[in-house]
Amino acid sequence: MNEIVFTWDEKKNTSNIIKHKISFDEAQSAFFDDMGLLFSDEEYSIIEERFILLGKNEKLKILVVCHCYQEDDSHIRIFSARKATKKENKYYWEKNYEKRI
């Protein structure tokens, strides 16, 4: 299995920290959440196919991470990351509860 490589624009990372208080470095760990939920981001998939991950990071926060896969899917480019809303948080836990039943 290939090692996963994360990339991002550093200016975008800085603006994301200011706006959402979440760094892309912190957001990386959400990709290793076995219970993470992945959705196609059709609204922004014009030039490239983009996705939204709803996953728990190493600090146990549920995050929404917008990203795309590059090369052989072992490269992930992060565009934005933020803490999930109450509604998104509830959805995450409900879907994972359903998986266990």
C-alpha distances in whole Angstrom, upper triangle without the diagonal:
4,7,9,12,16,19,22,26,28,31,29,28,31,33,31,31,35,35,33,32,29,27,23,22,23,22,18,18,19,15,14,17,17,20,20,21,20,23,23,26,28,31,29,27,29,28,24,22,22,21,23,21,23,22,23,22,22,26,26,27,26,25,25,23,23,21,19,16,16,14,11,11,9,13,15,19,21,24,26,26,29,30,30,34,35,35,31,31,33,31,27,29,31,28,26,29,29,26,27,30
4,6,9,13,15,19,22,24,28,26,25,28,30,28,29,33,33,31,30,27,24,21,20,21,20,16,17,18,15,14,18,18,21,20,21,20,22,23,25,27,29,27,25,27,25,22,21,21,20,22,20,23,21,22,21,22,25,26,27,26,24,24,21,21,18,17,13,13,11,9,9,6,9,12,16,18,22,24,24,27,28,29,33,35,34,31,30,33,31,28,30,32,29,27,30,31,27,29,32
4,6,10,13,17,20,21,25,24,22,25,27,25,26,30,30,28,27,24,21,18,16,18,17,13,14,16,13,12,16,17,20,19,21,20,22,23,24,27,29,26,25,27,25,22,21,20,20,21,19,21,19,20,19,19,22,23,24,24,22,22,19,20,17,16,13,13,12,11,10,6,9,11,14,16,20,22,22,25,26,27,31,33,33,29,29,31,30,26,28,31,28,26,30,30,27,29,32
4,7,10,13,17,19,22,20,19,22,24,22,23,26,26,24,24,20,18,14,13,15,14,10,11,13,10,10,14,15,18,16,18,17,19,20,21,24,25,23,22,24,22,19,18,17,16,17,15,18,16,18,16,17,20,21,21,21,19,19,16,16,13,13,10,11,11,10,8,5,6,7,11,13,16,18,18,21,23,24,27,30,30,26,26,29,27,24,26,28,26,24,28,29,26,27,31
4,7,10,14,15,19,18,16,19,21,20,21,24,25,23,22,19,16,13,12,14,13,10,12,14,11,13,16,18,20,18,20,18,20,20,21,24,25,22,21,23,21,18,18,17,16,17,16,19,18,19,17,17,20,22,22,21,19,19,15,16,13,12,10,10,11,11,9,6,5,6,8,11,14,16,17,20,22,24,27,30,30,27,27,30,28,25,28,30,28,27,30,31,28,30,34
4,7,11,12,15,14,12,16,18,16,17,20,21,19,19,15,13,9,9,11,10,7,10,12,10,12,15,18,20,17,18,17,19,19,19,22,23,20,19,21,20,17,16,15,14,15,14,17,16,17,15,16,18,20,19,19,16,16,12,13,10,10,10,10,12,13,11,8,6,5,6,7,11,13,13,17,19,21,24,27,28,24,24,27,26,23,26,29,26,26,29,30,28,30,33
4,7,9,12,11,10,14,16,14,16,19,19,18,19,15,12,9,9,13,11,10,13,15,13,16,19,21,23,20,21,19,20,19,19,21,22,18,18,20,18,15,16,14,15,16,16,18,18,19,17,19,21,22,21,21,18,17,13,12,10,10,10,10,12,14,12,11,7,6,5,6,9,12,13,17,20,22,25,28,29,25,26,29,28,25,28,31,29,28,32,33,31,33,36
4,6,9,8,7,11,12,11,13,16,16,16,16,13,11,8,9,12,11,11,15,15,15,18,20,23,24,21,21,19,20,19,18,20,20,17,17,19,17,15,16,14,15,15,16,18,18,20,18,19,21,22,21,20,17,16,12,11,9,10,12,12,15,17,15,14,10,8,5,5,7,9,11,15,18,20,23,27,27,24,25,28,27,25,28,31,29,29,32,33,32,34,37
4,6,5,6,9,10,10,12,15,15,16,16,14,12,10,12,15,14,14,18,18,18,21,23,26,27,24,24,22,22,21,19,22,21,17,18,19,17,16,18,16,17,17,18,21,21,22,20,22,23,25,23,22,19,18,14,13,12,13,15,14,17,20,18,18,14,12,9,8,8,10,13,16,19,22,25,28,29,26,27,30,29,28,31,33,32,32,35,36,35,37,40
4,5,5,6,9,10,11,13,14,15,15,13,10,9,11,14,14,14,18,19,19,22,24,27,28,25,26,24,25,24,22,25,24,20,21,23,21,20,21,19,20,20,20,22,22,23,20,21,22,24,22,23,19,19,16,15,14,16,18,18,20,23,21,20,16,15,11,10,10,11,13,16,19,22,25,28,29,27,27,31,31,29,32,34,33,33,36,38,36,38,42
4,5,5,6,9,10,11,12,14,14,14,11,11,13,16,16,17,20,21,22,25,26,30,30,27,27,25,25,25,22,24,23,20,21,22,21,20,22,20,21,20,21,23,24,24,22,24,24,26,23,24,20,19,17,16,16,18,20,20,23,25,24,23,19,17,14,12,11,11,14,16,19,22,24,28,29,27,28,31,31,29,33,35,34,34,37,39,38,40,43
4,5,5,6,9,10,10,11,13,11,10,9,12,14,13,15,18,18,19,22,24,27,27,24,24,22,22,21,19,21,19,16,18,19,18,18,19,16,17,17,18,20,20,22,20,22,22,23,21,21,17,16,13,12,13,15,17,18,21,24,22,21,18,15,12,9,7,8,10,13,16,19,21,25,26,23,24,28,27,26,29,32,31,31,34,35,35,37,40
4,6,5,6,9,10,10,10,9,6,6,9,11,10,12,15,16,17,20,21,25,25,22,22,21,22,22,20,22,21,18,20,22,21,20,20,17,18,17,17,18,18,19,17,18,18,20,18,18,15,14,12,12,13,15,18,18,22,24,21,20,17,14,11,9,8,8,9,11,15,18,20,24,25,22,23,27,26,25,27,30,29,29,32,34,33,35,38
4,5,5,6,9,10,9,9,8,9,11,13,13,15,18,19,20,23,24,28,28,25,26,25,25,25,23,25,24,21,23,25,24,23,24,21,21,20,20,21,21,21,19,20,20,22,20,20,17,17,15,16,16,19,21,22,25,27,25,24,21,18,15,13,11,11,11,13,16,19,21,25,26,24,25,28,28,27,30,32,32,32,35,37,36,38,41
4,5,5,6,8,9,10,9,11,13,14,14,17,20,20,21,24,25,28,28,25,25,24,24,24,21,24,22,19,22,23,22,22,23,20,20,19,20,21,21,22,20,22,21,23,20,20,17,16,15,15,16,19,22,23,26,28,26,25,22,19,16,13,11,9,11,12,15,18,19,23,24,23,23,27,27,26,29,31,31,31,34,36,36,38,40
4,5,5,6,7,7,7,8,11,11,11,14,16,16,18,21,21,25,24,21,21,21,21,21,19,21,20,18,20,22,22,21,21,18,17,16,16,17,17,18,16,18,18,19,16,16,13,12,11,12,13,17,20,21,25,27,24,23,20,17,14,11,9,6,7,8,11,14,16,20,21,19,20,23,23,22,25,28,27,28,31,32,32,34,37
4,6,5,4,5,5,8,10,10,11,14,16,16,18,21,22,25,25,22,23,23,23,24,22,25,23,21,24,26,25,24,24,21,20,18,18,18,18,18,16,17,16,18,15,16,13,14,13,14,16,19,22,24,27,28,26,25,22,19,16,13,12,10,9,9,11,15,17,20,22,20,20,24,25,23,25,28,28,28,31,33,33,34,37
4,6,6,8,9,12,14,14,15,18,20,20,22,25,25,29,28,25,26,25,25,26,23,26,24,22,25,27,27,26,26,23,23,21,21,21,21,21,19,20,19,21,18,19,16,16,16,17,19,22,25,26,30,32,29,28,25,22,19,16,14,12,11,11,13,16,18,21,23,22,22,25,26,25,28,30,30,31,33,35,35,37,40
4,6,8,10,12,15,15,14,18,20,19,21,24,24,27,26,23,23,23,23,24,21,23,21,20,23,24,25,24,24,21,20,18,19,19,19,20,18,20,19,20,17,17,14,14,14,15,17,21,24,26,29,31,28,28,25,22,19,15,13,10,10,9,11,14,15,18,20,19,19,23,23,23,25,28,28,29,31,33,33,35,38
4,5,8,11,13,12,11,15,17,16,18,21,21,24,23,20,20,20,21,22,19,23,21,20,22,25,25,24,24,20,19,16,16,15,16,16,15,17,15,16,13,13,11,11,11,13,16,20,23,25,28,30,26,26,24,20,18,14,13,9,7,5,7,10,12,15,17,16,16,20,20,19,22,24,25,25,28,30,30,31,34
4,7,10,12,10,11,14,16,15,18,20,20,24,23,21,22,22,23,24,22,26,24,23,25,27,28,26,26,22,21,18,18,17,16,16,14,15,13,15,12,13,11,13,13,15,18,21,24,26,29,30,27,26,24,21,19,15,14,11,9,8,8,12,14,17,19,18,17,21,22,21,23,26,26,26,28,31,31,32,35
4,7,8,7,7,11,12,12,15,17,17,21,20,18,19,19,20,22,20,24,23,21,23,26,26,24,23,20,18,16,15,14,14,13,11,12,11,13,10,11,9,10,10,13,15,18,20,23,26,27,24,23,20,17,16,12,12,9,6,6,7,11,14,17,19,17,16,20,21,19,21,24,24,24,26,29,28,29,33
4,5,5,6,9,11,12,14,16,17,21,21,18,20,20,21,22,21,24,23,21,23,25,25,23,22,19,18,16,15,16,15,14,12,13,12,15,13,14,11,12,11,13,14,17,19,20,23,25,22,20,18,15,13,10,11,9,7,9,11,14,17,20,22,19,19,23,23,21,23,26,26,25,28,30,29,31,34
4,5,5,6,9,10,11,14,16,19,20,17,18,17,19,20,18,22,21,19,20,23,22,20,19,16,15,14,13,14,13,14,11,13,13,15,14,14,11,11,9,10,11,13,15,17,20,21,18,17,14,11,10,7,8,7,7,9,12,15,18,21,22,19,19,23,23,20,23,26,25,24,28,29,28,30,33
4,5,5,8,10,11,13,15,19,20,17,19,19,21,22,21,25,25,22,23,26,25,22,22,19,18,16,15,16,14,14,10,11,12,15,14,15,12,14,11,13,13,16,17,18,20,21,19,16,14,12,12,10,12,11,10,12,14,17,20,23,24,21,21,24,24,22,24,27,26,25,28,30,28,30,33
4,6,6,8,10,12,13,17,17,15,18,18,20,22,21,25,25,23,24,27,26,24,23,20,18,16,14,14,12,11,7,8,8,11,10,12,10,12,11,13,14,17,18,20,23,23,20,18,17,14,14,11,13,11,9,10,11,14,17,20,22,19,18,21,22,19,21,24,23,22,25,27,26,27,31
4,6,6,8,10,11,15,15,12,14,14,16,18,18,21,21,20,21,24,23,21,19,16,14,12,10,11,9,9,7,9,10,11,10,10,7,9,7,10,11,14,15,17,20,21,17,16,15,12,11,9,11,9,6,8,10,12,16,18,19,16,16,19,19,16,19,22,21,20,23,25,24,25,28
4,5,6,8,10,13,15,12,14,14,17,18,18,22,23,20,21,24,23,20,19,16,14,13,11,12,10,10,8,9,11,13,12,12,10,11,9,11,11,13,13,15,18,18,15,13,12,9,10,8,12,11,9,12,13,15,19,21,22,19,18,21,21,18,20,23,21,20,24,25,23,25,28
4,5,6,7,11,12,11,14,14,17,20,20,24,25,23,23,27,26,23,21,18,16,14,11,12,9,8,5,6,9,10,10,11,10,12,11,14,13,16,16,18,20,20,17,15,14,12,14,12,15,14,12,13,13,15,19,20,21,18,17,20,20,16,18,21,20,18,21,23,21,22,26
4,5,5,9,10,7,10,11,14,17,17,21,22,21,21,25,25,22,19,16,13,11,8,8,5,5,4,7,9,9,9,8,7,9,8,11,12,14,15,18,20,20,16,15,15,12,14,12,14,13,10,11,11,12,16,17,18,15,14,17,16,13,15,18,16,15,18,20,18,20,23
4,6,8,10,7,10,10,13,15,16,20,21,20,20,23,23,19,17,15,12,11,8,9,7,8,8,10,13,13,12,11,10,11,9,11,11,12,12,15,17,16,13,12,12,10,12,11,14,13,12,14,14,15,18,20,20,17,16,19,17,14,16,19,17,16,19,20,18,20,23
4,6,9,8,11,12,16,18,20,23,25,24,23,27,26,23,21,18,15,14,11,11,8,8,8,9,12,12,13,12,12,14,12,15,14,16,15,18,19,18,14,13,14,12,15,14,18,17,15,17,16,17,20,22,22,18,17,20,19,15,16,19,17,15,18,20,17,18,22
4,5,5,9,11,15,18,19,23,25,24,24,27,28,24,22,19,16,14,10,9,6,6,7,9,12,10,11,10,11,12,12,15,15,17,17,20,22,20,17,16,17,15,17,16,19,18,15,16,15,15,18,19,19,16,14,16,15,12,13,16,14,11,15,16,14,15,19
4,6,9,11,15,18,20,23,26,25,25,28,29,25,22,20,17,15,12,11,8,9,11,12,15,13,14,13,14,15,15,18,18,19,18,21,23,21,17,17,18,17,20,19,21,21,18,19,18,17,20,21,20,17,16,17,16,12,13,15,13,10,13,14,12,12,16
4,7,10,13,17,19,22,24,24,24,28,29,25,22,20,16,14,11,9,7,8,11,13,15,12,13,11,12,13,14,17,18,19,19,23,25,23,19,19,20,18,21,19,21,20,18,18,16,15,17,18,17,14,13,14,12,8,9,11,9,6,10,11,9,10,14
4,7,10,14,15,19,21,20,20,24,25,22,19,16,12,10,7,6,4,7,10,13,14,12,12,9,10,10,11,13,14,16,16,20,22,20,17,17,18,15,17,16,18,16,14,15,14,12,15,16,16,12,11,13,11,8,10,12,10,8,12,13,11,14,17
4,7,10,13,16,18,18,18,22,23,20,17,14,10,8,6,5,6,10,13,16,17,15,14,11,11,10,11,12,13,15,15,19,22,20,17,18,18,16,17,16,17,16,14,15,14,12,15,16,14,11,11,13,10,7,10,11,8,9,12,12,11,14,17
4,7,9,12,15,15,14,18,19,16,13,11,7,6,5,6,8,12,14,18,20,18,16,13,12,10,10,10,10,11,12,16,19,18,14,16,16,13,15,14,15,15,14,15,16,14,16,18,16,13,14,15,12,11,14,15,12,12,16,16,14,17,20
4,6,9,11,12,12,15,17,14,11,9,6,5,6,8,11,15,17,21,22,20,18,15,13,10,10,10,10,11,13,16,19,19,15,18,18,15,15,14,15,15,14,16,16,14,16,18,16,13,15,16,13,12,16,16,13,15,18,17,16,20,22
4,6,9,9,8,12,14,11,8,6,5,6,9,11,14,18,20,23,25,23,21,18,16,13,12,10,10,10,12,15,18,18,15,17,17,14,15,14,14,15,15,17,19,17,19,21,19,16,18,19,16,16,19,19,17,18,22,21,20,23,25
4,6,6,6,10,12,10,7,5,5,6,10,12,15,19,20,24,25,24,21,18,15,12,11,8,9,9,12,15,19,19,16,19,18,15,14,13,12,12,14,15,17,16,17,20,18,15,18,20,17,17,21,21,19,20,24,23,22,26,28
4,5,5,8,11,10,8,7,8,10,13,16,19,23,24,28,29,28,25,22,19,15,15,11,12,12,14,17,20,21,18,21,20,17,17,16,15,16,17,19,21,19,20,23,20,18,21,23,19,20,24,23,21,23,26,25,25,28,30
4,6,7,11,11,10,9,10,11,15,17,20,24,25,29,29,28,25,22,19,15,15,12,13,13,16,19,22,23,21,23,22,19,17,16,14,15,17,18,20,19,19,22,20,18,21,23,20,21,25,25,23,25,28,27,27,31,32
4,6,8,8,8,7,9,10,14,17,20,23,24,27,28,27,25,22,18,15,13,10,10,10,14,16,19,21,18,21,19,16,14,13,11,12,15,17,20,19,20,23,22,19,22,24,22,22,26,26,24,26,29,29,28,32,33
4,6,5,5,5,8,11,14,17,20,24,25,28,29,29,26,23,20,17,15,11,10,9,12,13,16,18,16,19,17,15,14,14,12,14,17,19,22,21,23,26,24,21,24,26,23,23,27,27,24,26,30,29,28,31,33
4,6,7,9,12,15,18,21,24,27,28,31,33,32,30,27,23,20,18,14,13,12,14,15,18,20,18,21,19,17,16,16,14,17,20,22,25,24,26,29,27,24,27,29,27,27,30,31,28,30,33,32,32,35,37
4,7,9,13,16,19,22,25,28,28,31,33,33,30,28,24,21,18,15,13,11,13,13,15,17,17,19,17,16,14,15,14,17,20,23,26,26,28,31,29,26,29,31,29,28,32,33,30,31,35,34,33,36,38
4,6,10,13,16,20,22,25,25,28,30,30,28,25,22,19,16,12,10,7,9,9,12,14,13,16,14,13,11,13,12,15,18,21,24,24,26,29,28,25,27,29,27,26,29,30,27,29,32,31,30,33,35
4,7,11,13,17,19,23,23,26,28,28,26,23,20,17,14,11,9,6,8,10,12,14,12,15,13,12,11,13,12,15,17,20,23,22,24,27,25,22,24,26,23,23,26,27,24,25,29,28,26,30,32
4,7,10,14,16,19,20,23,25,24,22,19,16,13,11,7,6,5,8,10,14,15,12,15,13,10,10,10,9,11,13,16,19,18,20,23,22,19,21,23,21,20,23,24,22,23,26,26,25,28,30
4,7,10,12,16,17,20,22,21,19,16,13,10,8,6,5,6,8,12,15,15,12,14,13,10,10,10,10,11,12,14,16,15,18,20,19,15,18,20,17,16,20,20,18,19,23,22,21,24,26
4,7,9,13,14,18,19,18,16,13,10,7,6,5,6,9,11,15,18,18,15,16,15,12,12,10,10,10,9,11,13,12,14,17,15,12,14,16,14,13,16,18,15,16,20,20,19,22,25
4,6,10,11,15,16,15,13,10,8,6,5,6,8,10,12,16,19,18,15,16,15,12,12,10,12,11,9,11,12,10,13,16,15,11,12,15,13,10,14,16,13,14,17,18,17,20,22
4,7,10,13,14,12,10,7,6,5,7,9,11,14,16,19,22,22,18,19,18,15,16,13,14,12,10,10,9,8,11,12,12,8,9,11,9,7,10,12,11,11,15,16,15,17,20
4,6,10,11,9,8,5,5,7,8,11,13,15,16,20,23,22,18,18,18,15,16,14,15,13,11,11,10,9,12,14,14,10,9,12,11,8,10,13,12,11,14,16,15,17,20
4,7,8,5,5,4,6,9,10,14,15,18,19,22,25,24,21,20,20,17,18,16,17,15,12,11,10,10,13,14,15,12,10,13,13,9,10,14,13,12,15,17,16,17,20
4,5,5,6,6,7,10,10,14,15,18,19,22,24,24,20,19,18,16,17,14,16,14,11,11,10,11,15,16,18,15,13,16,16,13,14,18,17,15,18,21,19,20,24
4,5,7,10,11,14,14,18,18,21,21,24,26,25,22,20,20,18,19,17,19,17,14,14,13,15,18,19,21,18,16,19,19,16,16,20,20,18,20,23,21,22,25
4,6,9,10,14,15,19,20,23,24,26,29,29,25,24,23,20,21,18,20,18,14,13,11,13,16,17,19,17,15,18,19,16,16,20,20,18,21,24,23,23,26
4,7,9,13,14,18,20,23,24,27,29,29,25,24,24,21,22,19,21,18,14,13,11,12,14,15,17,15,12,14,16,13,13,16,17,15,17,20,19,19,23
4,6,10,12,16,18,21,23,26,29,28,25,24,23,20,20,17,18,15,12,10,7,8,11,12,14,12,9,13,14,11,12,16,16,15,17,20,20,21,24
4,7,10,13,16,19,21,24,27,27,23,23,22,19,19,16,17,14,10,9,6,6,9,10,11,8,6,10,11,8,10,13,13,13,15,17,17,19,21
4,6,10,12,16,18,21,24,24,21,21,19,16,16,12,13,10,7,6,5,5,9,11,12,9,9,12,12,10,12,15,15,15,18,20,19,21,24
4,7,10,13,16,19,23,23,19,20,18,15,14,11,11,8,6,5,6,6,9,12,12,8,10,13,12,10,14,16,15,16,19,20,20,22,25
4,6,10,13,16,19,20,16,16,15,11,10,7,8,6,4,7,9,9,13,16,16,12,13,16,15,13,17,19,17,18,21,22,21,24,27
4,7,11,14,17,18,15,16,14,10,9,6,5,5,6,9,12,12,15,18,17,14,16,19,17,16,19,21,19,20,24,24,23,26,29
4,7,10,14,15,11,13,10,7,5,4,5,7,9,12,15,15,18,21,21,17,19,22,20,18,22,23,21,22,25,26,24,27,30
4,7,10,11,9,11,8,6,5,7,8,11,13,16,19,19,22,25,24,20,22,25,22,21,24,25,23,23,27,27,25,28,31
4,7,8,5,7,6,5,6,9,11,14,15,19,21,21,25,27,26,23,24,27,24,22,25,27,24,24,28,27,25,28,31
4,6,5,7,5,6,7,11,13,16,18,22,24,25,28,31,30,26,28,30,28,26,29,30,28,27,31,31,29,32,34
4,6,7,6,9,11,14,17,20,22,25,28,28,31,34,33,30,31,33,31,29,32,33,30,30,33,33,31,33,36
4,5,7,10,12,16,18,21,23,26,28,28,32,34,33,29,30,33,30,28,30,32,28,28,31,31,28,31,33
4,5,7,10,13,16,18,19,22,24,25,28,30,29,26,27,29,26,24,27,28,25,24,28,28,25,28,30
4,6,10,13,16,18,19,22,24,25,28,31,30,27,27,30,27,25,27,29,26,25,29,29,26,28,31
4,7,10,13,16,17,20,23,24,27,30,30,26,26,29,27,25,28,30,27,26,30,30,28,30,33
4,6,10,12,13,17,19,20,23,26,26,22,23,26,24,22,25,27,24,24,27,28,26,28,31
4,7,10,11,15,18,19,23,26,26,22,23,26,25,23,26,28,26,25,29,30,28,30,33
4,6,8,11,15,16,19,22,23,19,20,24,22,20,23,26,24,24,27,28,27,29,32
4,7,11,14,16,18,22,22,19,20,24,22,21,24,26,25,25,29,29,28,31,34
4,7,11,12,15,18,19,16,17,21,20,18,22,24,23,23,27,28,27,30,32
4,7,9,12,16,16,13,14,18,17,16,19,21,21,21,24,25,25,27,30
4,6,9,12,14,11,12,16,16,14,17,20,20,20,23,24,24,26,29
4,7,9,11,9,9,13,14,12,15,17,18,18,20,22,23,24,27
4,7,8,5,6,9,10,9,12,14,15,15,18,19,20,22,24
4,5,5,6,8,10,10,12,14,15,17,18,20,21,23,25
4,6,5,6,9,10,11,12,14,16,16,18,20,21,23
4,5,5,6,9,10,10,12,14,15,16,18,20,21
4,5,5,6,9,10,10,12,14,15,17,19,20
4,5,5,6,9,10,11,12,14,16,17,19
4,5,5,6,9,10,11,12,14,16,17
4,6,5,6,8,10,11,12,14,16
4,6,5,6,9,10,11,13,15
4,6,5,6,9,10,11,13
4,5,5,6,9,10,11
4,5,5,6,9,10
4,5,5,7,9
4,5,5,7
4,5,5
4,6
4
